[in-house]
Amino acid sequence: MEVCPVYLETRKEGSVARGKIRLIDAVLKGDLEYTEGLEERLGLCLTCMACVEKCPCGVKVDKIIFGARAAIVKNRGLHPVKKAIFSVIKRPKLFNLGMKAGSMFQGLAFKKHVSITGAYPRFPFGLDRRRIIPPLAAKPLRNQLPEVIKVPNPVKKAAFFTGCSMNFLYDDAGKDLVNVLKKNNVEVTIPKDQHCCGMPILAHGDAETALEMAKSHIDIFSKLDVEHIITPCGSCGTTFQHHYVEMLKDDPAYADRAVKVAEKIIDISDYIVKVIGIDESKLGTLNMKVTYHDPCHLNRGMGVKDSPRAILKKIPGLTFVEMKNADRCCGSAGSFSLTHYDLSMDIHKNKSKAIKDTGADAVVTGCGACIMQLADGMNRFNMLLPMYHTIQILAKSYEAKDKEKHS
């Protein structure tokens, strides 16, 4: 009750972990059915893992919620709209084609916002008309870059799992990530056949489709000759590190390979700090005052909390200010902000206030979905601050150093 973002807004017992677990227990005992009402109650969970971190008994509430949602889908079936969407997402070529078409015609469907990067939907599309949506990249990141990016005398070899947000929305951040790795003599492999990690599908209970996607990625990444697989998103990293291993643990063809892939997964900020090391001679001055938001799955799922702050604190001229409750969920939770927009914004208002109180010029985080939510929510509260992925700040510092050398 102390940490659940949904309960703190609704103040309803059914919203908190204890309430949901009692409902699930009643279903398992045969006292309740897999009803629409149960599905709605279990949908009121961000899977932010705050309750997991807080629970003195170590109850893995997120695993219970995922399991219950999968059981609901098995018993009631998947909603036709979700089924149609997931059938596209699990087919990379079809998904890529759809996103390409979307980038070409987005000007017809969305009206550009006058003050920040993003647009309002002209038509409902199931989206709140007040919502700000980031524009799709004119060309997906993976289509802009070669599959293998060579460097002279590489000190390391790493694969880059782009995730959907960097591939389709924040391609500039993706290019910054690659440039930072190149600057540190890391050879980068970006498999062309990679696709969505499957977290949104798993979160909605379609365990069968999520399993297909897990196997596909294990096939793709287990054959690469790299020391690490870098992720720029905590949800993607958590999916590879934990969910794939859990889903495939009883499959003799995939169990061991899933573990080996999971052992190579690392967030980009951890990779910079713990593997490469921060070379201060490469850092230029940035006269900025920033604060940092902890993405839930990056912090609690992958255990990455200190490395982003270590990067920010090393940059000359940059002032880092810690916000209150930096690790409280921003209300995004992937598709939660699509299906429960008003509640998502109620949760977000606490984040906007915390950011405002820091007096920061910009907000930094390590997740594309959080950037999207922060930009949208802060627009609602008239705070038009720029948003950056952690790696973008480091790239800016590198660029500033290069300019200093040539001035």
N, C-alpha and C positions, 0 to 999 in steps of 0.2 A: 504493500500500500504506500510505503514511503517513496518508492522509486518508480512505480509503474506510470508512464506518461499518460496512458489512457485513463486509468483510475483517478489520477490527479485532476482530470478534467470532468469525468462523468460522476465520480463518487458513488459508483454502483459496484456492489460486491461481485457481480458477474463479470465485471471488467478486469478484475485483478487476477493474478495467477491462481490464487487459492480457489476462487470461485470457478474458474475454468476447469481446474483439475477435479473439483467435486462433480461438475457436470459430466466430465469424461468418465470418472469413476462410476457414476450412476448408469451411464450407457453400457460400460463393460459388465456391470452387475445385472443388466437387463431391466433396470428400473426406468430408463428413458430410451426413446428411439432416436435414430439418426434423422432428426426433423430439420426443416428449414430454419426454425428458430435456433436450433443448436449450431447450425452452420453460420448463422449471423453472429451469434455470441462468440464463436471461435474466430470469426473474422476480425473481431475487435482486439487484435494483438499485433503489435509492431515487430514481434520477434527481435526486439532490441537487446535482449539478454540481460537487461538491468536486474530483473528478478533472479536470474540464474546467478549472477555475480553476488547478489545480496543474500540469497537463501543460505541459512546456517547449516541446512541438511544436505546441500549440494544437489537439489532436485534440478534435473535438466528440463526445465519447462519448455524451452524451444523445441526440443526433440519430441516432447509429448504433444505439443500443438501440431507440429508437422505430421506426426503419426495419426492424430485424430482427424486432421483434414484429409489425409489420404484415405482413411477409413470411410469418411463421409462420401468422398468421390466414388469409392468402390461400392458403397451401398446405394447412393442416390444418383450416381452418374455426374459427369461434368457439365456445367452450364454450356448450352450450345455456342454462346458467344466466346467463352473461354476456350472451348474445344477448337473453334475455328482459328482463333488467334494462335493458340499453342501449336496447331498443326502447321502453321506458317513458320513460326519461330524455330521449330525443330528441323526445318528444311532450309539450310543456309542459303542456297541459290535463290530460292523463292523469297526468303526474307530480305536478302540483299537487293533483289529486284524491286520489291515493294518499297524499301527505304530509298532507293534511287529514284523511283517514280515520285515518292513523297517530296524529295528535295527539289524536284523539277516543278512541282505544282503547289508547293507550300504557300506561295504568294497568293494563290487564289483562296486557300482555305484559312489563312491566318493574316491578321492585320498587324503590321509592325508597331511595336511599342515605341513611343517617341523618345524615351529617356534611357532605356537600358537595352542590352542585347536580348531580344526575345520578341514574342508576338502573342496577341490575343487570338483565340479561335473566333472566326467569323460566324461559324455555325456550331451547334452544340457538340456533335461527335461524341457525346457522353462525357465531355469535359466541361468544367465550370467556366462560364464565359469571362470570369474575372481572372482566370489563370494565365500566367505568363509561361510560354513554352519556348525553349531555346530552338533556334533554327537548325535544321539538318545540314550537315556538311554537304557542300556541292559534290564532293567525291569522298567516299569512305576512306578512312586513314589507311586501311590495308591495301587499298588500290593506289594509294599515293606513294607507297614505299616498296622497295624490293623485298623479297622474302628473306634474304640474308644480307645484312649490312656489314660489310667488311671494314676493318680498321688495320693500320700497319702495326705489326707486333702486338696482337691482342693479349691483354693480361688476364682476361676472363672471357668466357662464352656464356651467353644467357639467351633464353627465349623470352618473348614478350607476349603475354596474353592481354590483348587490347581491351577486352570487354566490349559491351555494346555502346556505352556512353562515349568512350574515347574514339571508337571507330566511326560512329554515326553523328555524334553531337559536338564533342570537344576535341576535334582532330588537332587543333593547335597545341593542346596540352600533350597529346600523344607524340607529336613531332618534337616538342620540347623534351619529353622523356628520352626519346631516341637520341637527340642531340647531346643531352647530358651524358648518356652512356658512351657515345662516341668520343666525347671530350675526355672521358676517363679510360679510353682504349679498351672498351668492351665490344666484342663482336655480338651483334644482335640478330637473332632469328625470329621472324614473325610469320608463323605458319599461315598460309592463305586459307586453308580449309578449317581453321578454328571458327567457332560460332558462339552463340549465347551460352553462358555457363549453366543455365537451367534453373538458377535460383528462383526467378519469378514463378516458374512452372511448379517447382517443388513446393514453394510457399502456398500455392493454391491447391495442393493435394494431388496433382497429376503425377504420382510417383512413377508410373510406367513410362511416361514420356521423359521424365527427368533421368531415369535409368538409361534410356537409349542415348541421351546426350552425354551422360557421364562416360559410358563405354566409348563413345566416339572420341571424346577428348583424351581419354587414357590411351587409345590407339594412336592419336596424333602426337601427343607429347612424350610418350614413353620411348619413342624411337629416335628422339633428338639427342645429339651428342652435346649437351650443355650441362653446366654445373648448377644453374639456377633457372627457375621459371618466374619471371617478374610479373606481378599484378599491380595495377594502379587503383584497385577498388577492393575494399574489405569484404564485400559480399561475394565477389568472384573468388578472392583468395580463400575465404572461409569455405566456400562450396568445394573447391579443389582439396583443401587441407582436411576437411572433416566430413562433409556430406558424401563426397564420392567414396571415401574410404568406408563409411558406414553402409552406403547402398550396395557396395560391391564386396563386402567382407566374406560373403558365403559363396562367391562365384570363383571357382578354381582357376578360371582363365584370366580373371581380372584383379583378384584380391591383392596379390603381391605387387603387381604393377601399379595399382592405385596408391598403395603405400609409398612406393618409390617416387612416384610423381608428386605426391603430397609433401614428401621430404624436401623436394626441390623448390616448392612454392615459397616466395618471399615478396613482401610488399616493397615497392620502389624506395620508400624512405628508409626502411631497414636495410635494404641492399646498399644504399649510399653510405649509411652510417656504419653498419656492421661488417660489410664485405669489402667495399672499395675504400671507405674512409673519406672524410671531408678534407680535401686539399685546399687549405685557406689561401694559397697563392693564386688560385683560380677565381677567387671571389672578389667581385667589385662592389662598390658602394650603392646601396639602395636607400634613399631617404623616404622611408615608409614607416607607418605605425600600423601593425597588424595584430589580429587576434586569431585564434585557432579553434575550430570546432572538431571534436572527436567523432568520427563516424562510428556508429554502434558496432558493426561487424569488424571494422578495422581494429578497434580498441578491445572489445570483449571477445570477438571471434578469433582474431589473429594475434592478439596481445601486443599490438603496435600502438604505443602511446608516447614514448619518450623521443623516438627518432625524428618525427616531424618537428618537434620543438627544438631538438638539437640542431637541425638544419637552419631553422629560422634564427636561432640565437647566435649562430656563427657568422651570419651575413653582416658585413660592415654597414653602419648607418641605419640598419633596420631596428626598430623598436618593437619588441614583442610584449603584448599585454594579455595576461591570462583572463579569460572571461569566467563569470560565475557559472558553475554547472556545465563546464565545457563538454562533458561526456553525456549530457542529457540528450535524448533523441530529438532530432529536428522535426519529426513528424512525417518524414518521407516514407521510409520503409518500403521503397520501391512502388508497388502498385497500390499500397494502402492509401496514399495521397490521391489516387485516382478514384478509388471506391468510397472513400470517407473524407472528402475534401474539407468540409467545414470543421470536422473534428481534427483533421491534420493541421489546419490553420490555428485552431485553438491551442494545440500543443506547441506549434511554432512560435506563438506570440511570446512565450517565455524566452525563447532563443533570441528573438529580435531585441527584447529588452536587455538581455545580457550583453549582446553585441553593442548596443547603443551606449551602455554604461561604461564600456572600455574606452570610448572616444577614438576607436581605430579608424584608419582611412580605408582599410580593405579587410576582407575575411578570407582566411586560408583554411582548406580542408583537404582530405585525401580521398574523396569519393565524388564521382560525377553526379549521382542521384542526389547527394546532399547539396552540391552546388546548385542544381536545378531547384530544389526545394527552398534553399536559402534565398536565391534570387527572387523567386516567386513570392515567398512570404514577406521578405523585407520590402518588396514593392507594395504589398498590401498595407504595410505599416510606415510607408513613406521614408524608407531608408535605402537610398539608391547607391549602395557601396559596391565596388567591384569585387568579384569572387575569383579566387585562384586555387588551383590544385597546388599542393606543396611543391611539386616538381617544377611548376611554372615559375615560382619565386626563385628557386635555385638557378633555373635557366636564365632568368632576368639578371641575376647577379653575375653569371658567367659572361653574359653579353655586355654588362657594364664594365667588367674588367677588360674585355677586348677593346672597348671604346677608349678606356683609360690608356691602354698601351699604344693606341694609334693617334692619340690626341697630342 
